[in-house]
Amino acid sequence: MNLRRDVFQAIADPTRRAILLLVATQSMTAGAIAANFDTARPTVSKHLQILTECELLKQEQNGREVHYHLNAKKMKEIADFIEPFRQMWDDRFNKLEAIMKQYKPDK
């Protein structure tokens, strides 16, 4: 059975978010990524597998090594989905701030 991974469940995990931050600026091998964590290499490999299945990371074969790099197109899709929610909350907080500025506590 081939289950499709949910991208939001993938980025909910702090280790996977840390991996995304690591490869955001440069491609890295699984070993180089794993060196940044105090977990077993197979655990990091599982995180890489999940991120790859969600298409957040891309793999590039370079000789015997596999380099992982960020899939900017997929990250943009996520950002585009989240943007209306961010705008909604910005509006709500701005309204709350305006109300709080008008509030004068009784002395």
N, CA, C and O of each residue as an XYZ file, in Angstrom:
428
protein
N       0.843     -1.178      0.000
C       0.000      0.000      0.000
C       0.890      1.243      0.000
O       1.788      1.359      0.833
N       0.652      2.148     -0.905
C       1.443      3.364     -1.020
C       0.650      4.526     -0.427
O      -0.275      5.039     -1.057
N       1.014      4.936      0.782
C       0.334      6.039      1.441
C       1.003      7.346      1.073
O       2.229      7.449      1.052
N       0.187      8.339      0.785
C       0.727      9.659      0.477
C       0.981     10.394      1.785
O       0.110     10.441      2.654
N       2.142     10.954      1.922
C       2.510     11.690      3.125
C       1.869     13.067      3.117
O       1.735     13.696      2.068
N       1.477     13.526      4.294
C       0.930     14.868      4.437
C       2.069     15.829      4.748
O       2.812     15.634      5.710
N       2.199     16.858      3.938
C       3.292     17.809      4.073
C       3.229     18.534      5.422
O       4.271     18.841      6.001
N       2.035     18.809      5.924
C       1.918     19.528      7.187
C       2.281     18.642      8.376
O       2.811     19.135      9.373
N       2.007     17.359      8.284
C       2.480     16.446      9.319
C       4.000     16.338      9.270
O       4.657     16.206     10.303
N       4.540     16.396      8.075
C       5.998     16.319      7.925
C       6.686     17.509      8.577
O       7.681     17.341      9.281
N       6.162     18.717      8.348
C       6.829     19.893      8.909
C       6.433     20.146     10.365
O       6.966     21.053     11.004
N       5.505     19.351     10.887
C       5.138     19.481     12.300
C       6.247     18.964     13.213
O       6.323     19.347     14.381
N       7.092     18.110     12.692
C       8.163     17.515     13.499
C       9.352     18.473     13.581
O       9.844     18.927     12.548
N       9.827     18.790     14.800
C      10.942     19.746     14.941
C      12.239     19.290     14.272
O      12.992     20.120     13.761
N      12.507     17.997     14.268
C      13.728     17.512     13.620
C      13.653     17.740     12.114
O      14.636     18.146     11.496
N      12.506     17.482     11.532
C      12.366     17.689     10.087
C      12.444     19.168      9.729
O      12.991     19.532      8.688
N      11.892     20.026     10.602
C      12.037     21.466     10.346
C      13.504     21.867     10.419
O      13.960     22.690      9.625
N      14.243     21.298     11.355
C      15.678     21.598     11.473
C      16.430     21.122     10.229
O      17.345     21.798      9.757
N      16.050     19.977      9.708
C      16.686     19.477      8.483
C      16.418     20.434      7.325
O      17.320     20.732      6.542
N      15.183     20.916      7.216
C      14.857     21.870      6.152
C      15.698     23.134      6.265
O      16.149     23.682      5.259
N      15.905     23.593      7.494
C      16.750     24.777      7.693
C      18.200     24.508      7.289
O      18.865     25.376      6.722
N      18.682     23.303      7.584
C      20.066     22.951      7.228
C      20.281     22.959      5.716
O      21.286     23.479      5.230
N      19.342     22.387      4.982
C      19.542     22.265      3.534
C      18.990     23.468      2.763
O      19.029     23.487      1.533
N      18.485     24.453      3.471
C      17.930     25.641      2.804
C      19.002     26.419      2.046
O      18.715     27.024      1.013
N      20.221     26.406      2.547
C      21.277     27.206      1.922
C      22.254     26.397      1.085
O      22.939     26.950      0.224
N      22.327     25.080      1.331
C      23.260     24.253      0.566
C      22.802     22.803      0.579
O      22.170     22.350      1.533
N      23.122     22.085     -0.476
C      22.783     20.667     -0.501
C      23.750     19.929      0.421
O      24.907     20.317      0.585
N      23.238     18.855      1.013
C      24.041     18.093      1.974
C      23.773     16.603      1.794
O      22.706     16.197      1.334
N      24.762     15.803      2.167
C      24.572     14.354      2.168
C      23.852     13.959      3.451
O      23.773     14.738      4.401
N      23.329     12.737      3.463
C      22.641     12.242      4.655
C      23.591     12.232      5.856
O      23.184     12.556      6.971
N      24.839     11.867      5.631
C      25.818     11.840      6.720
C      26.083     13.221      7.279
O      26.187     13.388      8.494
N      26.192     14.210      6.413
C      26.426     15.582      6.864
C      25.222     16.111      7.633
O      25.374     16.838      8.614
N      24.033     15.744      7.187
C      22.825     16.154      7.905
C      22.772     15.471      9.266
O      22.509     16.116     10.280
N      23.024     14.163      9.284
C      22.956     13.384     10.529
C      23.967     13.868     11.559
O      23.721     13.767     12.761
N      25.089     14.386     11.108
C      26.119     14.874     12.029
C      25.633     16.041     12.888
O      26.244     16.353     13.910
N      24.555     16.677     12.486
C      24.010     17.814     13.228
C      23.006     17.409     14.311
O      22.465     18.270     15.005
N      22.754     16.113     14.457
C      21.745     15.641     15.399
C      22.315     14.574     16.321
O      23.233     13.840     15.958
N      21.751     14.506     17.517
C      22.164     13.505     18.496
C      21.261     12.280     18.440
O      20.899     11.714     19.472
N      20.903     11.879     17.232
C      20.072     10.693     17.053
C      20.791      9.732     16.126
O      21.768     10.094     15.471
N      20.301      8.517     16.078
C      20.919      7.507     15.219
C      20.733      7.864     13.750
O      19.735      8.475     13.367
N      21.683      7.482     12.957
C      21.628      7.776     11.519
C      20.367      7.224     10.856
O      19.788      7.907     10.012
N      19.911      6.000     11.207
C      18.665      5.506     10.597
C      17.454      6.392     10.916
O      16.525      6.487     10.114
N      17.467      7.031     12.076
C      16.373      7.937     12.432
C      16.378      9.147     11.509
O      15.330      9.564     11.015
N      17.550      9.705     11.280
C      17.661     10.844     10.370
C      17.297     10.409      8.951
O      16.652     11.164      8.224
N      17.694      9.223      8.556
C      17.351      8.711      7.233
C      15.835      8.605      7.060
O      15.311      8.892      5.984
N      15.137      8.196      8.106
C      13.675      8.115      8.047
C      13.072      9.509      7.865
O      12.138      9.689      7.084
N      13.605     10.487      8.585
C      13.145     11.865      8.413
C      13.389     12.342      6.979
O      12.534     13.003      6.390
N      14.539     12.012      6.425
C      14.853     12.397      5.046
C      13.897     11.725      4.060
O      13.470     12.334      3.079
N      13.569     10.468      4.335
C      12.630      9.742      3.480
C      11.262     10.423      3.481
O      10.649     10.602      2.428
N      10.793     10.798      4.661
C       9.490     11.460      4.776
C       9.504     12.801      4.041
O       8.568     13.111      3.303
N      10.540     13.582      4.232
C      10.643     14.888      3.564
C      10.737     14.733      2.048
O      10.216     15.561      1.302
N      11.395     13.682      1.601
C      11.509     13.422      0.164
C      10.165     12.967     -0.407
O       9.775     13.392     -1.494
N       9.457     12.101      0.327
C       8.144     11.639     -0.128
C       7.149     12.792     -0.226
O       6.256     12.777     -1.073
N       7.304     13.787      0.640
C       6.437     14.972      0.602
C       6.901     15.986     -0.432
O       6.267     17.024     -0.622
N       7.994     15.687     -1.089
C       8.590     16.547     -2.110
C       9.121     17.866     -1.548
O       9.263     18.845     -2.280
N       9.411     17.887     -0.253
C      10.035     19.068      0.344
C      11.534     19.061      0.094
O      12.174     20.111      0.034
N      12.084     17.863     -0.050
C      13.494     17.704     -0.407
C      13.591     16.965     -1.723
O      12.741     16.142     -2.062
N      14.644     17.277     -2.456
C      14.960     16.539     -3.677
C      16.295     15.849     -3.474
O      17.174     16.356     -2.776
N      16.435     14.692     -4.090
C      17.686     13.941     -4.034
C      18.425     14.118     -5.350
O      17.828     14.139     -6.426
N      19.739     14.243     -5.232
C      20.572     14.345     -6.431
C      21.764     13.412     -6.260
O      22.570     13.572     -5.344
N      21.860     12.445     -7.149
C      22.954     11.479     -7.107
C      24.210     12.140     -7.637
O      24.209     12.695     -8.736
N      25.298     12.083     -6.849
C      26.576     12.654     -7.252
C      27.642     11.603     -6.973
O      28.213     11.552     -5.884
N      27.900     10.767     -7.972
C      28.806      9.646     -7.755
C      28.138      8.640     -6.833
O      27.025      8.186     -7.100
N      28.820      8.292     -5.741
C      28.248      7.354     -4.772
C      27.386      8.059     -3.743
O      26.647      7.407     -3.005
N      27.468      9.365     -3.683
C      26.746     10.117     -2.653
C      25.423     10.660     -3.172
O      25.276     11.001     -4.346
N      24.478     10.726     -2.262
C      23.186     11.344     -2.560
C      23.140     12.653     -1.792
O      23.297     12.676     -0.571
N      22.925     13.730     -2.509
C      22.810     15.048     -1.892
C      21.342     15.437     -1.825
O      20.580     15.222     -2.768
N      20.967     16.008     -0.704
C      19.600     16.479     -0.505
C      19.585     17.994     -0.585
O      20.457     18.664     -0.032
N      18.585     18.528     -1.278
C      18.424     19.978     -1.314
C      16.951     20.323     -1.262
O      16.086     19.511     -1.591
N      16.694     21.536     -0.845
C      15.335     22.019     -0.644
C      14.607     22.166     -1.976
O      15.184     22.631     -2.960
N      13.349     21.770     -2.001
C      12.507     21.961     -3.173
C      11.762     23.278     -2.979
O      10.709     23.316     -2.343
N      12.310     24.344     -3.524
C      11.765     25.683     -3.310
C      10.340     25.818     -3.851
O       9.531     26.553     -3.284
N      10.033     25.125     -4.926
C       8.688     25.201     -5.497
C       7.647     24.668     -4.512
O       6.583     25.264     -4.342
N       7.954     23.554     -3.872
C       7.016     22.974     -2.899
C       6.889     23.867     -1.667
O       5.795     24.024     -1.124
N       8.002     24.449     -1.226
C       7.952     25.362     -0.077
C       7.108     26.587     -0.408
O       6.397     27.100      0.456
N       7.178     27.058     -1.643
C       6.359     28.205     -2.074
C       4.876     27.845     -2.048
O       4.043     28.666     -1.664
N       4.548     26.624     -2.454
C       3.151     26.174     -2.409
C       2.626     26.210     -0.974
O       1.491     26.623     -0.734
N       3.445     25.782     -0.031
C       3.043     25.797      1.384
C       2.872     27.232      1.862
O       1.890     27.563      2.527
N       3.833     28.080      1.520
C       3.758     29.490      1.936
C       2.523     30.161      1.348
O       1.860     30.946      2.027
N       2.211     29.860      0.095
C       1.029     30.437     -0.543
C      -0.259     29.976      0.142
O      -1.213     30.744      0.265
N      -0.277     28.733      0.580
C      -1.453     28.215      1.282
C      -1.636     28.899      2.637
O      -2.759     29.207      3.037
N      -0.531     29.133      3.335
C      -0.573     29.700      4.688
C      -0.812     31.209      4.686
O      -1.329     31.743      5.667
N      -0.455     31.896      3.630
C      -0.509     33.358      3.581
C      -1.866     33.959      3.957
O      -1.891     34.915      4.731
N      -2.991     33.455      3.455
C      -4.268     34.055      3.862
C      -4.519     33.967      5.372
O      -5.117     34.869      5.958
N      -4.064     32.891      5.991
C      -4.224     32.740      7.436
C      -3.348     33.741      8.183
O      -3.767     34.318      9.187
N      -2.130     33.941      7.686
C      -1.236     34.932      8.295
C      -1.839     36.320      8.207
O      -1.808     37.080      9.175
N      -2.390     36.651      7.044
C      -3.017     37.961      6.874
C      -4.205     38.131      7.814
O      -4.391     39.197      8.402
N      -5.011     37.069      7.954
C      -6.163     37.136      8.846
C      -5.726     37.425     10.281
O      -6.310     38.273     10.955
N      -4.698     36.718     10.742
C      -4.237     36.920     12.114
C      -3.559     38.271     12.290
O      -3.688     38.890     13.346
N      -2.842     38.736     11.279
C      -2.266     40.088     11.343
C      -3.364     41.128     11.508
O      -3.236     42.046     12.318
N      -4.441     40.989     10.746
C      -5.570     41.923     10.851
C      -6.182     41.883     12.250
O      -6.486     42.922     12.837
N      -6.355     40.687     12.764
C      -6.953     40.551     14.100
C      -6.069     41.186     15.181
O      -6.559     41.879     16.072
N      -4.781     40.939     15.087
C      -3.878     41.522     16.083
C      -3.786     43.040     15.948
O      -3.662     43.746     16.949
N      -3.846     43.538     14.732
C      -3.841     44.990     14.528
C      -5.086     45.626     15.134
O      -5.001     46.695     15.737
N      -6.233     44.985     14.982
C      -7.472     45.490     15.582
C      -7.388     45.453     17.109
O      -7.810     46.394     17.781
N      -6.852     44.380     17.642
C      -6.689     44.272     19.089
C      -5.741     45.353     19.601
O      -5.995     45.963     20.640
N      -4.657     45.590     18.878
C      -3.709     46.631     19.268
C      -4.383     48.004     19.283
O      -4.142     48.800     20.192
N      -5.219     48.288     18.292
C      -5.927     49.569     18.235
C      -6.868     49.719     19.429
O      -6.966     50.798     20.014
N      -7.548     48.653     19.785
C      -8.444     48.685     20.949
C      -7.647     48.900     22.225
O      -8.053     49.682     23.086
N      -6.533     48.224     22.353
C      -5.724     48.343     23.567
C      -5.132     49.737     23.706
O      -4.960     50.221     24.825
N      -4.820     50.391     22.600
C      -4.298     51.761     22.663
C      -5.361     52.742     23.150
O      -5.035     53.757     23.765
N      -6.624     52.444     22.878
C      -7.722     53.312     23.326
C      -8.094     53.070     24.791
O      -8.709     53.918     25.439
N      -7.714     51.915     25.290
C      -8.078     51.538     26.657
C      -7.303     52.388     27.651
O      -6.083     52.518     27.548
N      -8.000     52.957     28.599
C      -7.360     53.745     29.656
C      -7.761     53.104     30.984
O      -8.935     53.110     31.355
N      -6.801     52.565     31.678
C      -7.142     51.898     32.944
C      -7.618     52.898     33.998
O      -7.158     54.039     34.038
N      -8.545     52.453     34.851
C      -9.028     53.281     35.952
C      -7.968     53.330     37.034
O      -7.336     52.323     37.357
N      -7.784     54.521     37.591
C      -6.781     54.661     38.654
C      -7.434     54.835     39.991
O      -6.745     54.968     41.002
